Amino acid sequence: MKRAGLCLAAVFAALFGITAAASAAEKTHVVWWDFLSGGDGVRMKALIAQFNAEHPNIEIDGTTLQWGTPFYTKVQTSAAVGQGPDIMTYHLSRLPLGVSTGTLRPYTDAELASVGLSAKDFFPSDWSAAHVDGKLYAIPLDIHSIILYYNKDLLAKEGLLGPDGLPKGLDGIANFDAALKKLTGKNGAEYGVSFASSDDDGATDWRIFYTLLNQMGGTFLQDDGVLPGDSEAKAVKATETIADWVKQGWAPKLTDYPASIALFTSGKAAMHINGVWEVPTMIDLAKSGKLGFHWGAVQIPVLFDHAATWADSHSFAIPNRRGNPVPPEKIKADLTVIAWIEHHAILWAGAGHIPAYRPVTDSPAFQKMQPNATYASLAKTAVFDPRSKIAGVASPIYDACNNFIQPAINGQIAASAAIAQLKDELEGDLQ
């Protein structure tokens, strides 16, 4: 009996061993690359961990790489030699370059339908930006934009805060300028507004400039070149507008990113223009009691002809790996991952973003999320970067803004000269 028991145990052990091996073999491992750091990175890692816990047959093997040019260069070179991830995060503003280099694989309608996704689930501006030549190359996760942070206490003292806690009297450039003048040098504030800035990155310069240009109905790029027709004059006006805020002493010169934020969080700037990604910073400071004032955030006021705000989107893309395409079972797993994260994007919204998946944005949970719900309407008038390989994050356009528009804002060169030089440089890049 003892011998029989041992044999039976061995049989069961063998069977369980085979079962475990089979189960391990059936699990699909999805190789994932992203460029997400800070609060974005924390939230995405939490989403990945939750997904893995809930899906015994799919496991995301995530790697975070350096943001910007290093990420996109690695993606392009890896795909060219048949290597790289099964899925990756991607800025929609970089799609034209990614498609032109053959780096990205398009999605089919059938693939979207297989996980219950369709165009109607997304904001039109976001969905359009995810297409190149009629093909969908990325699935949007969010809309992120610049917004106007404001010190409620300072605005209230100057009669610029409504009973709803929202700014009033800021629409129209004359009104906005008057508000900046009124706020500067009073109640402990040195400036009416500060900008998120950096002395070696034209990102903020571009985002504010592009917002104002589009509010005037200007076009940055068209088939016939950079700033066609009267758009050059509108570009000069947009640059002069921002430069005048600095010249009048209503805003500081563009210098250091942390310092520009500190001007607002210390109460030395009554308002602050920055991306939605700093919302968690303000929330954390307020919770800890280190902020020292009540704050809010709204979309950029309509300073010119109509509402428009620069925007971009984090999205999900599949690389076109030369000679080693992502296999069908990985595509299926990728789509399962994407759909699940879209459905759970309320956690991602905690980083300040507006979820691209409208069932989440329209949900009661998001409508209670502040200040996100207050500025979420900008998704309807968002303007994405020009559809060009020279546009997008860490692009020649950003470099040109750093080289020409930033000096103009700081009063080092005339706005007209800055725009002329920017136009000349970028038209050379288009050749």
N, C-alpha and C positions, 0 to 999 in steps of 0.2 A: 504493500500500500504506500509505503514511504517513497519507493522508487517511482511508482505510478504518479504520485503527487508531484515529485520533482519533474517528471517528464511533462506533466500537464502544465506546470508552472512555466517550464521552458517554452512549451508551445504558445502559451499566452504571451510570454515575454516577446517571443519572436513575432507574434501577430501584432502586438502593440507597437513593436519597433517598426514593423512594416507600415502600420497605419500612420505613425508619427512621421516617417520619412515621406510617405505619400502626401500627407497633409502639408508638410514643408514644401514639397515640390510643387503643390498646387497654388501656393501663395505667389501672387504677382508682385514683384518689387519694382516700384516706379522711381526712377532716378530723377530727382528734382533739383533744379538750380534756381536760386533767387538772389536778389541784391538788397534785401531788406534788413535794415539795421534799426537801432533805437526802438521806439514804441511799435513801429511797423513790424520789426523783426520779432519782438516778444509776442505780439498777437498772432502772427503767422505761424510761429512755432507751436503756440497753444492750439491753433486750429489743426495743424498737422498731427499733433499728439492725440487730439480728440478723434480725428478721422482714423488714425491707426488703431486706436482702442476699440472703435465701433466696427471695423472692417477686418475680420480675421483673414480674409483671402487677398487683401491688398495692403501693401506696406509702402509708405512714402519714405524714401531714403533721401533726406534733404541736405543740401549744401548751400551755404550763403557765401557769395563771392563779392568782390569789391564793386560798389556802385559806379555807374557812369561808363566812361570809355573803356576801362579794363574789362568790365562785364561783357559789353557788346563785342569787343574785339575777340574775347575768348569764345563766345558763342559762335561768331562767324568762322573763326579758324577751326574750331572743333567740328562744326557741321561740314565744312569743306573736305575734311578727311574722314568723314563717317563716324565721328565720335560725338560725345556730348550727352546731354540728359534726354529723358523721354518727354519731359515737360519743363517749362521755365516761365518765370515772370518776365514781362516785357512792357515797356512804355508804348502806348499807342503812337506817340509822336515819333518813335523810331521805326515804325512799320515800313514806310517807304524805302528807307535804306536797307532794312532787312530783306525786303522783297527784291530789291534791285540786285542784291548780292546772292540771291538764291538761298538765303539762310532759313526761310520759314516755309512751313507746309500749310496749305489752306485746309480749312474744315469744310465738310459737306453738309448740306441741309439734313441728310439722313443721319449723320453722326450727331448733330444737335438734337434732332427729334428722338434719337435713341435714349437720351437722358432727360427728355422733357423740356428742352430749352428752345426758344425761338426769338425772333426779332422783337416781338411785342413785349417781351419781358424786360427790355432795356431802353434807356433814353435814346431818342433818335440821334442826338449829337454824338453820343458815345458809340453807338452802333455804326454810324457812318464812318467815324474815324477808325474803326476796326477793319474796314474794307480797303482794298487796293485793287483797282481795275475790276470791280464787281465781285471780288472774292474775299471771303472772310478769313483773315490770317490770325486773328486773336479774339479771345472772348473777354470782354471788359469785366473787371472786378469792382471798379469804383470810378468816381469822378473826383479828382482833387484839384483845387484851385487856390488862387490867392483870395483872401478875405480881409475885411476891415475889423481888427480888434479894437475895442474902445473901453475907456475907463468911465464907467457910469457916473462915478462921483464927480469927476471933473466936468463931464458934459452937463450934468444936472446943474452945477453951480453957474454955468454960462448959458442956461436956458436952451440947451441943445439935446435934451432927453425928454421923450414923451412919457406919458403915464404908464405906457406898456413896457417901459424899460428899454425901448429902442431909440436910436438916434433920430433926430428930426432936423430938418433944415439943411441937409447935406447934399441933396440932389441939385445938379446944375453947377458948373464950374465957378460961377460968381458966388453962389452960396457956400460952396465948399471952401473956397479961398477965404471968405469972410469968417467961416468957422475956424479955420486954421489960425487966422490973425487973432481972433477972440481968445483962443485957447493958449496961445503961445505966451510964455512969461507970466502966467497967472496961476495962483493956487498951487505953487510948487512945480508946475510943469515948465520945462525949458522950451519944449517944442509942441506944436500941434499934432505932428505925426512923425513917426520914424519908419524906415523901410528895412525889411530883412535884407541884408547886403553882405557882400564880400568883396575884398579888393582884388580877387583873382578869378571871379566867376560872374558872368553876365546874366545869370539866371533871373534874379529879381528885376534887374533893369529891363530885361526882355519882357517879363510877365506883366509889369505895370505898363510899359510902353505899348505892348501888343493889345492890352485891354483898352487903353485910350484910343489907339488907332482904330480898333474895331467899333468902338462906341461912336466914332466919327464916320463909320462906313468905309474906312480905308481898306485897301488890299495890299498885303505885303509881297506876295509872290503870285505871278500869273505867267501864262505862256510867253508873254513878251518881256519878261524880266522882273526885276526887283522894284517894288513901289511904282507901278505903272500909273500913267495919267496924273490926276491930282492927288494921288496917294502919297507922293513925295512931300507935298506941302502939308498934308495932314500928319505925316510922320514928324516933320519939323515942329508942328504945333504941339504934338504929343510930348516931344522931348522938351520943348520950351516950357510946357506946363509944369512938368516935374522939376526942371531946373529952376523955375521961378520960386517954387516952394523952398528950395535950398537958399536961393539968393535973398529971399525975404526974411530968412531966419526962422521960417515956420517948420523946417525939417533939417536934420543934420546931413552932412555930406555922406555919401556911401563909403563905408569903410569895413568894419569888422562885423561878422554875422552875430556872434554872441553879444557884442556890445550894443548892437541895434535892438536886440530883444530886451536887453537889460534896461535900456532907456524907457521901455514901456513898463516892464514889470516893477521897476523902481518908482514909477509915477512921474518920471521926468518927461515922458511923451504921452499926450492924452490919447493918441490913437496909434495904431501900428498896422502896417500892411505886410502880410506874410502869408505863407501857405497854411492850409487847414491842418497840416501835420504838427503845428505847435499848439493845437487845442489841448492835448494831454498835458503839456507843460503848464498851461494856465490852470487847468483843473487841479493838477497835483499841488501847485503853489497855493491855490486858494484853499484846498483842503488842509494843507499844513499850516495855514495862517501866515504864510510868508509873503503873500501878494499885497495885502494891506489896503485893497479897495475892491469894489464890486466891478465885474467885467462882463463883457458880452462880445459877440462877433456877428457880423452881418455881411452880406455880399457887397462888393464894391459899389458905391453909389453910382447912379447914372449921371455922369458929369457932362456928357455931350448929347448926342442925338438919340441914342437908344441903349438899352441894357446890353451889355456884353462883358464877359469876363474870361480871361485866359484860363484854359483848363488842360489837363492831361489825364491819363488813366493808367493805372496798373492793370495788366491783363495777363491772360494765360496763352502761351504759344507753344507750338510743337516744332522742333527744328527739322529742317530738311537735310537729314544726314546722308551725304553722298555715298552711294554704294552700300549703305547700311541703314535703310529706313526704319523708323520706329515700327515694330511689328504690330499686327492687328490687335493682339491681346493687350499690348501696352496702350494702344490708342483707346481701346474700350475702358481700360483702367484710368487713363488720363481723363476721359470724359466723366467717369464716375466721380473722380476727385474734384473736377471743376464744378460739376453740378452741386455736389455736397457743400463745397465752400461757398458757392453763391447762395445757397439756402441758409447758411449759417453766417452770413456776412454782417450780421448785427454786431458780432464781436470785432470785426474789422472796422466797423464804423466808429468804434471806440478810439481809434487813432485820428479821428477828426474827419475821415473820409465820408463821402456820400455814396452809399452802395449803388452799383450800376444795375443790380437786379431789383427791378421795381417792386416786386412783391415784398421785399424787405424794406425798401424805402417808404412804401405806402403802409407799412405795418404799424399798429399802435405802439410797439416797442420803440421804433425809430422816431415816431412823432413825439414821443416823450423825451427824446434824447436832445439835450441842449449843450451847446448852441447849434448843433448840426441841423436840427429841424428848421431853425430860423433861416439859415443860409442855403438850404437844400434847393430852393427855387432857382438858384443860379444854374442848375443842371439844364434848365430849359433854354437858357440863352448863352450857354458855354461856347467858347470859340477855341477850337483846338489849333495846334501849330500848323503852319502851311504844309500841304502834302508834298514834301520834297525830301530828297536824300540829304540835303544840307540843313534840315530842320530837326528839331527834337532835342532832348536832353543831351548835354555834352556834344553839341554840334557846332558847325561853323557859324551859325546864326548867333548862338550864345557867345562864342568867342568874339564875334564882331561887335556885339553889344557891349562886352567888357572893354573892348579896345576903343570904341568910339562914343557910344551913348553914355556910358558911365562918366567919362571925362566931361562930357557936355553937361550932365546933371550936376557935376561938381564945380561947374563954372570955369573949366580949363580951356574949353574950345566952344565956339558958337554952335548952336544946334544945327543950323543949316550946313555948316562944314562937316559936322559929325555924320549927318545923314548922307551927304554926298560921298564921303569916304566909305561909309558902311555899304552903300549901294554899289560903289565901284568894286569893292573887295568881294562882295557876295556874287555879283554878276560874273566875276572871274571864276568863282567856285562852281558856277553852273555850267561853265564851258566843258 
